[in-house]
Amino acid sequence: MPNTKSAAKELRKTEKRTKRNNRIKSNIKSLIKKLEKALQDTNDKTAKELYIKIQSAIDKAAKKKILKKNTASRKKSRLTKKINSSKKTK
């Protein structure tokens, strides 16, 4: 429980930011799951569109400091590897 007026405001701000950050992270995770499903179904067009959306979302999250820069790079790199390996198996 905050003791001062400013501490109460900071708590409200933190809760608001946490909700926003969790919403963005959840969106990225759900897009990644959709991409993996599209790769399993061998749907190249959908996978390519999803990859572009994911890449954009990850970059925006990294820019807003929701994800760390290296985490964002790692996620994009691993997704790229998955996409490239699925193309090779076809």
Secondary structure, DSSP 8 states (H G I E B T S, - for coil): --SSHHHHHHHHHHHHHHHHHHHHHHHHHHHHHHHHHHHHTT-HHHHHHHHHHHHHHHHHHHHTTSS-HHHHHHHHHHHHHHHHHHHHH-
